[in-house]
Amino acid sequence: MSDSVRSLDRQHVWHPYGPMPGRSEPLVVTDARGVRLTLDDGRELVDGMSSWWAAVHGYRHPALDAALHADAFSHVMFGGLTHHPAVELATRLVEISPAPLEHVFLADSGSISIEVAVKMCLQYQRARGRSGRTRMMTWRGGYHGDTFAAMSVCDPDGGMHALWQGFLPEQVFADVPPATYDPAYDEHLADLAARHADELAGIIVEPVVQGAGGMRFHSPRHLAALREIADRHDLVLVFDEIATGFGRTGELFAADHAGVAPDVLCVGKALTGGYLTMAAALCTAAVAEAVSADGGGGGLMHGPTFMGNPLAARVALASVTELLRRDWRSEVAGIGEVLTTGLAPARSLPGVRDVRVLGAIGVVQLDHSVDVPVAQAAAERHGVWLRPFRDLIYTMPPFVAVPDDVARIGEAVVAAAAAG
């Protein structure tokens, strides 16, 4: 059976960020429970990636399983109809997100929530008679997704989307944010915004942690500067918390590190605990009122077929409820402590540029590109699943991982860095 799966996979299945057929053969997963993936050859690997940062509760969690197995209808269109799961989820998100976010637009995926956020920025400015404000400001080193508006605000040079230059809108980019607070960088942001204010609709950044663009950490104080800049020029401030939301950085939302609130907040990934695809763009009443008053649009011009899917909303509500029921702060802090200890030996390895930990995120950065197959094989020998990229070997374990499992992940990261 497994040989058949591999053969058919190679013939028909196009995997992300690669050619067809793929350069390497993917592992065949036959089961996933707790923090472990079971492979067709009987091996078990501790998941060091939370399935691209989404499965914060691990796999087959009873509360999330129950949310899907309940006697409930699977889907109804969200145009002209509503239902309890979507309303309860939206209400809960407003309750736990930074004030004054009040309204929730449910989307299919993280990338789509970014598309929605950019539309909010553009329609906000048009409603105020500024139809020339059509560009977004961001900083280099970011990653916001693979759809077109999202790609346009990713790093234009070092990111994954250089192929599309000339087709994507040209946005306004600040320098990569520094790892530690630098008041000169605030001045750089302020100067850039002032020079382009007449053409800017909004500012979009990943707060505190830049994810797939490089796994960089930066000072929350620069977020406060962005809030002041946005207010000065009447720009819509968007925080992309698709990767950082729901506790990953040690605060429920990364924005909480700075004590500031955006005008639009995008969440996804851990929203459903990795069970189903769903994301959301939350916004303030001021944004919603302006978009709704936009005479050219008549409202927000977006409407996914599966918007507000009841099953996804049910499991998202269960995921958020389960997270808040547990002592997630202690879980995340504990993971960070074990990773700090476990990754420390990597500092002495040749070719290692940096080792950093924040919340439940551990990163080893090399001074060269990772030999991915070699690094992954080294991690697998330690019983751990990792997916390095570019010059990074990193981990975002499920929050339910016990210290022994996190220690094993740390050993695997170090072994992968030594091999890769």
N, C-alpha and C positions, 0 to 999 in steps of 0.2 A: 504493500500500500504506500509506504513512504517513498519508494523509488518511483511509483506512479505520480505521486504528488510533485516530486522534484522535476520529473520529466514534463508534466503538464505546466508546472509553474514556469519552467524555462521556455516553453513554447508560447504561452499565452499571457503571462502576468508581468506587467511592467511595474517594477518597484521604484520607490522615490529616489530622486537625485542620481539616476544612473541610466545606462543605455538599455536597449532591448535587443537580445537578452542581456542579463546582468553579467558583470565581470566576475562575480563570485557567486557561489551557491548559498542561498539563505538557509539558516537552520530551520528545521520543521518542528514547530511547537504542537504538542498533543494535549497539553493541559496547562493551566496556570492557576495556582492557589496560593493564598498568602503572598509572600514575596518571591515565590519560586516559579520558574518556567520549566516544565517537563518537556524534554525533547524525545523524538521518535526512537532514539537509541537508548532511552532509559535514563540519561543524565538529567540532573537537576541543576539549574543555574539560578543563583540569586540575582534578581533584576535590579541592577544598579541605575537604571534609567527611568523607572516608573512609567515605562512605555511613553517615551517622549514627554515625561514630567506630569502626566495626567493621573496615573493610578496611585494617588497618594494613600489610599486605604488598602493597597494591594489588590489581590484578585479573589473573586468569589466571596466578597464580604457579605455576611448575612443580611445586613440592613439594606444594602444596595440590591442584592438579589431579590429580596422581598418586594422592593419597590417596583421591580420589573415583572415579578410573577403575580402581582395582585390582579384581581379581576377588573381590568380597565380597558377602555377602548384605545386602539393603537394610534389613530390620527384623525384629526379633522382640520380642514383649512382654517387659517387664522384670520382670513379676510371676512369680516362680518360675524364671526363666531368667537367665543372665548370658552374657557373651562377652568376648573379649580386648580389643576396642577400648574398651569402657566401663571395664574394670578397669585397663587401662594408663593411660587418661586420669585416672581418679580418683587412682591412685597418683602420677602425675606432679604433679597439682595439690597433693596433700599435701606432696610433696617441696619445691615451690617457694614455698608459701604460708607466712605467719608461723606459727611454732609457738605454741601446741599444737593447731592445727587438724588433725584426724585423719580425719574422716569426710566423705563427699561425697554430697550428694543432687543428682542430675542433673535439671534442669528444662527446660521448653520454651523459655523466654524470660526476659529479665531481670525483667520484672514478676512472673512466676510464681515466680522465686527469692525475691522479696521476700515474696510470699504465704507461701511455705514458711518463710522466716525468722520471720515473725510467728507462724505456727503453732508453731514451735519455742519461741518465747518464752512463748506462752500455755500450752503443754503442760508446759514446764519448771516454771512456777510452780504449775500445778495438781498436778503430781506431788509438790511440796513442801507441799501442803495449803493453798495460797494461791489459791483459786479466784476471789477478789475482785480479784486483780491482772490486769486485762484491758485496760489502756491502755498505749500506747507514748509515750515521750518522744522528742522530736526538736527541731530548731531550725527557725525560719522560713527561707524562701528555698530549701528543698529540693525535689527532684523525685525520685520513686522508681518511677514507672510509672503505667499507666492502669487496672489492675485495682483492685478495691475496697479491699483492705487497703493496697495501695500508694498509692492516691489519698488515703487518710485520713492518711498521714504526709507528704504533700506540703504545700507552703505553703497554708494555708486561705484566704488573702485574695489574695495576689499571684500565685498559681499558675493552672493551667489547669482546676481542678476545683471552682471556687466553685459551679458549677451543681448540684453534688451535696450541698451543705451541707444538713443535716437528715436525710440518708439515711446518710451515712458515719459511722462511729464517731468520737467526739470525742476526739482525742488531746491530749497535753500539749505545748505549744510554748514553747520558749525564744526569745529574740530572735535575729535574724540574727547569725551569728558575725562578729566584726570582722575587717577585712583584716589587721591586725597584732595581735600578742599583747597582751591586756589582762587582767591578773589579776582585775580587777573582773568580767570576764565569766565567769571560772571560778567566782567566788563566786555569780554569778547562776545558773549551772547547778547548783551544789551546793544552793543554797537551793530552787530549783524541784523538784529531785529529792527533797529531804528532805520538802517539803510534800506531795508526792504519792506517796511511797514505798509506802504501803499499797495503792495502786491501780495501780502500774506493774508491767508484766511485763518490759519491756526498754527499751533506748535504741537508736535507729537514726539514723545520719547518713551523709552522703557525706563521706568524709575528704578534707581539704585543698581539694578543688574541688567546689563545688555546680554541677551541670551545667545541665540544661534549666530549672532554676528561676531562673537568672540568671547563670551562668558566673562565680560569685564564687570568690575564693581566700581561704583563712583560714590562720591559724597552726597548724602541727601540734601545738603545745604544748597546745591546747585538747582534742586527742584524748587526751593523757595525763591530763588532768583528768577526762574522761569515763570513762576506764578506772578511775580511783580511785573515782569516784562509783558506778559499776556494782558494783564489788567491795564497797563500803561497804553497799549496800542489797540485795545479791544480785540484781542485774538482769542480764539477758542483753544484752550489748553487740553490736550488729550494725553492721558497716561495709558500706555499699553501694558496691562498687567495680566496678559494671557499666560505668561510663564510664571510671574511672580505672585499672582493673587492666591489667596487661601493658604497663607502661612509659610510659603517656601523660604522667605528671607528672614523669618523670625518675627515678623509682624503680619497681621492678617492680610493687609495690603502693603506693598512697598511704600506707597505714598504716606503711610502712617509714620515711617521713619522720619519724614520731614515735617509732619504736622500740617501738611497742605492738602488741599483737595483740587482735583482737576475739574474742568467743565464737562469732560467726557471720559469715562473709564471703560476700557475694554477688558473683558474677562473671558476665559475659556479653559481648555485643558483640564485642570483639576475640578472645574465646575461640576462635571458629572462623575468625577472619580475615575475617568477613563472608560466608562461603560458605553456611552453613546456620544455622538458628536452634537455639541451645542455650545454656543457662546452668547455673549450679551454685550451691548453697548449701553451704559447708563449715562444719563445726562442731567444737567440742571434744568430747572423750570425756565430760566432765561433762554437757554439753547432751544428747548422744545417750543417755546412761544414764538421765537424768531423763525424757526423752520416752518412751523405751522402757519405763520403769517406770510410766508414767501408766496407772493401771487403767481410767480411763474411755475411753482411746483404744486401748490395746493396741499402740501404736506411732505413728509419724508418719502422720497421716491425710491423705495426699496420694499420688496415683499417676497421672501423665499417661500417656495412651495411648502417646505416642512417647518416653517417658522412656528415656534411654540409647540413643537411636537409633544403630545401629552406624556409619552413614555420617557422621553429625554428630560422633560420638566420634572417628572416624578423622581427619576433617579438623581437629578441634580439637587432637588430639594433634600433627598435622603443623604446625599453626599455632604452638603453643607451642614445639615443637622448633625450628622455623625461627627464631622470635624469639630464643631463647636461643643458637642457633648463631651468629647475627650479633652485631656490636657495637652492640646496640640503644641502649646508653647514649650512644654517640657520635652515632648517628643522631638521637636525640631532642634531645640538646644542640645539635647542628648546626642542626636545624630551629628551635629556640628562639632561637639567635643570629641567624639570618637574619630571623626574624619580628620580633625586637626592633628590628633596624635598619629593616626594611621598614615596620613600623607606626608608627615614630616620627613621620613627617610628619603623621599623623592628629591628633597632640596640638594642632596649631595650627589645626585646622579649626573653624569655628563649629559649635556644637551638640554637640561631643564632650565628654563628661564624664570619661572615663577610657580609658586604653590600658594593657593588662596582658598579660604573657606568662608562662607557667609550663610548663616542659617543651615538649611539642609542641602547645601550646594558645595561640592568639592571640586577643585580644578587644578590640574597640573598642566602648565603651558610649556611647550618645548621651544627650542630656538630653530626648529626645522619642522617640516611637515611630517605628520605621523604616518608610519607604514601601517595602515589600518588592519590588513589581514594578520600581520605579525602581532600587533598589539592586541587584537581581539583574541587570537589564539592563546596568548599569554594569560589574558583574563579568564578565558574558559578553563584553562588548566587549574585555576584557583576556584573554579566553580561559580563564576560571576559573568553576567552579560553586561557588556559595555558597548557603546558605539562612539568611538573617537571620530573627530573630524578636524580637518586643517592641521593646526599645530596643537590641538587640545585633546587631552584625555581627562574626562570629567565624569562626575556622578551626581545624580539627584535621586537618592533612594526614596522608596515609599516611607511615609511617616511611621508606619507600623513596624518597620524593620527593627529587630532587637539588636542590642549592642554587638553580639557575636556576628550577626550578619553584616552589620555596618563595618566591623573590623575586617571581615573577609573582603568586603568591597574595597576598603582602603588598601589592603594587601594586593588586590588585583589591579588597582589603578597604578600602584608603584611598579608592579611587575610589568604592566603594559607599557609604562613609561620607559622602563629599562630596556624592553624588547623593541619598542616601536619607534 
